[in-house]
Amino acid sequence: MGDWCGVRQVPGSKPQVERDGAMVAKRRKCCAIVNLEALIRFSLFLGFDSNKFPANYAAKEGNMPTEFTWSDEGEPHAIRRKEILKTHPEIRELFGPDIMIMPQVFAVVGFQTCMAYFMGTHNIAWGYLVVVAYCIGGFANHNLFLAVHELAHNLAFDNPVYNRLLAFVANYPTILPFAVTFQKYHMEHHRGQGEDGVDTDIPSDAEGKFFTNTFLKTIWVSCQLFFYAVRPMFVKPKPPGLWEVANLLSCLAYDLFVYYIAGSKGLWYLALSSILGGGLHPIAGHFISEHYAFEKGFETYSYYGPLNFLVYNVGFHNEHHDFPRVPGSRLSKIKKAAPEYYDNLPFHTSWSGVIWRYITDPTVGPYSRVKRESKKTN
């Protein structure tokens, strides 16, 4: 007597494969799914737990959404913030800048500058350069992206000007200037989460209509940093000011410096660190995990995993939106102080799993976001 992929064979009879080919084919498909899920668990370190959504990142059955989910309710974080502060006023003690952001920024900028110098002066082969840019530079530059995010909230110094100047420094190795423009749009994302025509974090209708299958969604994820940067120019363009010009000139000066000491390969290393680190990269899963509606009724999700250490705890995203004046180094203390408000919220356990689910799940796509009417039109 023997078993084949869960299909039992009886002695003295023909294998069940021959007697019922259709059923075996179906079971073979099921076994393939189970084996694939096991492979995903191992390779992505998901630690599946059926009692914690969305720990299972396998694709679901259903249809791709063809429009956004519209909500008549107010922005959820402002409401929860008021409730939490009533019951836990001690959380206010977590407000305020974290000066340790500054040495972290200088350390990572220095590291990436040295890496660019090494790549250029040693004329590292392109294949090795790409691998290093993905495996090391991608994490480093993404750390700097999130440093700019912290500084956009003025979380390093009390003086906003000092935060902006440090953001210029953090912006250097990412090649293109974005620190000032990002702050303008990101503050609107917080004040009007999901508001139509205001929150440019939400994909455009063109993205929702075009990126509708696994192949196209893979392209979208690979280029999500591009869409994230370009989308605001079409959804809600803003005229540049003197700070944008200063941001541009400072980045240009740094780029010329790197070119002088390391040549074009040094610049390519930094550029690929940004491009690869913002696409199909484990650290870039936070772009999708934060606000894509994987479960009905929830529009913000936290991620509680080890990669938070590298990106200022941005995974504590519900906590961050509830209290944007708390720096990343203290966000975990919010959850500990008010567990009754966070323990029952859905959360993510793997940014790699989020990317896998987004690409392979036919029920998830660019339209998987919650929108609400703009306050100006109400």
C-alpha positions in Angstrom: 0.0 0.0 0.0 1.3 3.4 -0.8 0.4 7.1 -0.9 1.1 9.5 -3.7 0.6 13.2 -2.8 -2.3 12.2 -0.5 -3.9 9.8 -3.0 -4.2 6.3 -1.5 -3.5 3.2 -3.6 -5.2 -0.1 -2.8 -3.2 -3.4 -3.2 -4.4 -5.6 -6.1 -6.1 -2.7 -7.9 -5.1 -0.2 -10.4 -3.7 3.0 -9.0 -6.3 5.6 -8.3 -4.5 7.8 -10.7 -5.7 5.7 -13.6 -9.2 5.2 -12.2 -10.0 8.8 -11.6 -7.6 11.0 -13.5 -9.7 14.1 -13.1 -9.7 13.8 -9.3 -5.9 13.1 -9.2 -5.2 16.1 -11.4 -7.2 18.2 -8.9 -5.3 16.8 -6.0 -2.0 17.3 -7.7 -2.9 20.9 -8.1 -3.7 21.1 -4.4 -0.4 19.4 -3.5 1.4 21.9 -5.7 -0.3 24.8 -3.8 0.6 23.3 -0.4 4.2 22.7 -1.5 4.5 26.2 -2.9 3.0 27.6 0.4 5.6 25.7 2.3 8.4 27.1 0.1 7.1 30.6 0.7 7.0 30.0 4.4 10.6 28.9 4.4 12.0 31.4 2.0 10.2 34.5 3.3 10.2 33.5 7.0 6.5 34.2 7.3 5.7 32.2 10.4 2.1 31.6 9.3 -0.5 31.9 12.0 -4.1 31.4 10.9 -5.3 33.4 13.9 -3.5 36.6 12.9 -4.5 38.4 9.7 -2.9 38.6 7.2 -0.3 36.0 8.1 -1.4 33.7 5.2 0.0 35.4 2.1 -1.3 32.8 -0.4 -3.5 34.2 -3.1 -7.3 34.2 -2.6 -10.1 33.5 -5.1 -12.1 36.4 -6.5 -12.0 39.3 -8.9 -9.7 42.3 -9.1 -11.5 45.4 -7.8 -12.4 47.8 -10.5 -12.9 50.9 -8.4 -11.8 52.3 -5.0 -13.7 51.6 -1.8 -15.4 54.8 -0.7 -15.9 55.6 2.9 -18.4 58.0 4.5 -16.5 57.9 7.8 -14.0 60.4 9.0 -10.2 59.9 8.9 -9.8 57.0 11.4 -6.5 58.1 13.1 -7.7 61.5 14.3 -10.6 59.8 16.0 -8.5 57.1 17.6 -5.9 59.6 18.7 -8.5 61.5 20.8 -9.8 58.3 22.4 -6.3 57.1 23.3 -5.1 60.4 24.8 -8.2 60.4 27.0 -7.4 57.0 28.5 -3.6 57.2 28.1 -2.4 60.8 28.5 1.1 59.6 29.4 1.6 59.0 25.7 2.2 62.7 25.3 5.5 62.1 27.1 6.7 60.3 23.9 6.2 63.4 21.8 9.3 65.3 20.7 12.5 65.0 18.7 15.1 62.3 18.7 18.5 63.8 18.2 20.0 60.3 17.5 18.5 60.5 14.0 21.3 62.9 13.0 24.3 60.5 13.7 22.4 57.7 11.9 21.9 59.9 8.8 25.6 60.9 8.7 26.7 57.3 9.2 24.6 55.8 6.4 25.4 58.7 4.0 29.1 58.2 4.8 28.8 54.5 4.3 27.1 54.9 0.9 29.6 57.5 -0.2 32.4 55.1 0.6 30.7 52.3 -1.2 30.3 54.4 -4.3 34.0 55.4 -4.1 35.0 51.7 -3.8 32.8 50.6 -6.8 34.1 53.4 -9.0 37.8 53.3 -8.1 38.0 49.5 -8.3 36.0 49.4 -11.5 33.8 46.6 -10.0 32.2 44.4 -12.7 28.6 45.4 -13.5 27.2 42.0 -12.3 28.8 42.4 -8.9 27.8 46.0 -8.7 24.1 45.2 -9.3 24.2 42.5 -6.7 25.8 44.7 -4.1 23.4 47.6 -4.9 20.4 45.3 -4.4 21.7 43.4 -1.3 23.4 46.2 0.5 22.7 49.6 -1.2 19.0 48.9 -1.4 18.7 48.6 2.4 21.0 51.6 3.0 19.2 54.0 0.6 15.8 52.9 1.9 17.0 53.7 5.3 17.7 57.2 4.0 14.3 57.4 2.4 12.7 56.8 5.8 15.2 59.2 7.5 13.7 61.9 5.2 10.3 60.7 6.3 11.2 61.2 10.0 12.7 64.6 9.2 9.5 65.6 7.2 7.7 65.3 10.6 10.5 67.4 12.3 11.5 64.5 14.5 15.2 65.2 14.9 15.2 68.8 16.1 12.7 71.3 17.4 13.7 73.8 14.7 12.1 72.9 11.3 14.9 74.4 9.4 17.5 72.1 11.0 15.3 69.1 10.1 15.1 70.2 6.5 18.8 70.8 6.2 19.5 67.3 7.7 16.9 66.0 5.2 19.1 67.5 2.4 22.0 65.4 3.7 19.9 62.2 3.9 18.7 62.9 0.3 22.3 62.9 -1.1 22.9 59.2 -1.9 19.5 58.7 -3.4 20.7 60.9 -6.3 17.6 62.9 -7.2 16.2 65.6 -4.9 12.9 64.8 -3.2 13.1 65.8 0.4 11.2 69.1 0.2 8.5 68.0 -2.2 8.0 64.8 -0.2 7.3 66.7 2.9 4.6 68.9 1.3 2.7 65.9 -0.1 3.3 63.7 2.9 1.8 66.2 5.3 -1.4 66.2 3.2 -1.4 62.4 3.3 -1.6 62.6 7.1 -4.1 65.4 7.3 -6.4 64.0 4.7 -5.8 60.3 4.4 -7.7 58.9 1.5 -9.2 62.2 0.4 -9.9 62.3 -3.3 -7.5 64.7 -5.0 -5.5 65.4 -1.8 -3.9 62.1 -0.8 -1.4 61.4 -3.6 -0.3 58.2 -1.9 -3.3 56.6 -3.6 -2.8 55.2 -7.1 -4.4 57.0 -10.0 -7.3 55.6 -12.0 -5.0 55.0 -14.9 -2.9 52.7 -12.6 -5.9 50.9 -11.4 -7.2 50.2 -14.9 -4.0 49.1 -16.4 -2.1 47.0 -13.8 -4.7 44.3 -13.6 -2.9 40.9 -13.7 0.2 39.2 -12.2 2.6 40.2 -14.9 1.5 43.9 -15.0 1.4 44.1 -11.2 5.0 42.8 -11.1 6.0 45.6 -13.4 4.1 48.1 -11.1 5.8 46.8 -8.0 9.2 47.0 -9.7 8.6 50.6 -10.6 6.5 51.6 -7.6 9.1 54.2 -6.5 8.7 55.9 -9.9 5.0 56.0 -9.6 5.3 57.2 -6.0 7.5 60.1 -7.1 5.7 61.1 -10.4 2.1 60.6 -9.4 1.8 63.8 -7.4 2.8 65.9 -10.4 -0.3 64.7 -12.3 -2.8 64.4 -9.4 -2.0 67.6 -7.6 0.9 69.6 -9.0 2.6 72.2 -6.8 4.9 75.0 -8.0 8.5 74.7 -6.8 9.8 77.2 -4.3 13.3 78.3 -3.1 13.6 75.3 -0.8 13.1 72.9 -3.8 15.8 74.9 -5.7 18.2 74.5 -2.7 17.4 70.8 -2.5 18.2 70.4 -6.2 21.5 72.3 -6.0 22.7 70.5 -2.9 22.0 67.1 -4.6 23.7 68.2 -7.8 26.7 69.3 -5.8 26.9 65.9 -4.1 26.4 64.0 -7.4 29.3 66.0 -9.0 31.4 65.2 -6.0 30.8 61.5 -6.3 31.4 61.6 -10.0 34.7 63.4 -9.4 36.0 60.8 -6.8 34.3 57.7 -8.2 33.3 58.3 -11.8 30.1 57.1 -13.4 30.1 53.7 -11.7 30.0 55.3 -8.4 26.8 57.2 -9.4 25.3 54.1 -11.0 25.8 52.2 -7.7 23.9 54.9 -5.8 21.2 55.1 -8.5 20.7 51.3 -8.6 20.6 51.2 -4.8 17.5 53.5 -5.0 15.9 51.9 -8.0 16.3 48.3 -6.9 15.7 49.0 -3.2 12.4 50.7 -4.1 11.0 47.9 -6.2 11.0 44.1 -5.9 12.9 44.3 -2.6 11.9 43.1 0.9 12.3 46.5 2.4 10.0 48.1 -0.2 7.1 46.0 0.9 6.2 48.7 3.3 4.9 50.9 0.5 2.1 48.3 -0.1 1.6 47.0 3.4 0.8 50.4 4.9 -2.6 51.3 3.3 -3.6 48.6 0.8 -6.9 47.1 2.0 -6.2 43.4 2.5 -9.2 43.2 4.8 -12.5 45.0 4.5 -13.0 47.8 7.0 -9.3 48.5 7.6 -7.2 51.1 5.7 -4.0 51.2 7.7 -1.9 48.2 8.7 1.2 47.9 10.9 4.1 45.5 10.3 5.7 43.9 13.3 8.9 42.3 12.1 12.7 42.6 12.2 13.1 44.9 9.2 11.7 47.8 11.3 15.1 48.1 12.8 16.5 49.3 9.5 13.8 51.9 8.7 13.0 53.8 11.8 10.2 51.5 12.8 8.0 52.7 9.9 6.2 49.3 10.2 4.4 50.6 13.3 2.2 52.4 10.9 -1.1 52.6 12.7 0.9 54.0 15.7 2.6 56.5 13.4 -0.6 57.8 11.9 -2.2 58.0 15.3 0.8 59.9 16.7 2.9 61.4 14.0 4.8 63.6 16.6 6.4 60.5 18.1 9.7 59.5 16.5 10.2 56.0 15.1 12.5 55.0 18.1 9.5 55.3 20.4 6.6 54.0 18.3 6.7 50.6 19.9 6.0 52.2 23.3 2.6 53.4 22.0 1.5 49.9 21.4 2.8 48.8 24.8 1.0 51.7 26.5 -2.4 51.1 24.8 -2.5 47.5 23.7 -6.3 47.5 23.8 -6.4 49.8 20.8 -3.9 47.8 18.6 -3.9 44.1 19.5 -7.2 43.6 17.7 -6.1 45.4 14.5 -5.0 43.3 11.5 -1.2 43.5 10.9 1.5 42.2 8.6 4.3 39.8 9.5 6.4 39.9 6.3 7.0 42.7 3.8 8.2 40.0 1.3 4.9 38.2 1.9 3.0 41.4 1.2 4.7 41.8 -2.2 4.0 38.2 -3.0 0.3 38.5 -2.1 -0.1 41.7 -4.0 1.4 40.3 -7.2 -0.3 36.9 -7.1 -3.7 37.6 -5.5 -6.3 38.4 -8.2 -8.4 40.2 -5.5 -5.7 42.8 -4.8 -4.5 45.6 -7.0 -4.0 49.4 -7.3 -7.8 49.9 -6.6 -7.4 48.2 -3.2 -7.4 51.5 -1.4 -10.0 53.4 0.7 -11.0 56.9 -0.5 -13.2 59.6 0.9 -14.6 62.8 -0.4 -12.3 65.8 0.0 -13.2 68.1 2.9 -13.4 71.0 0.5 -16.2 69.4 -1.4 -18.2 68.4 1.7 
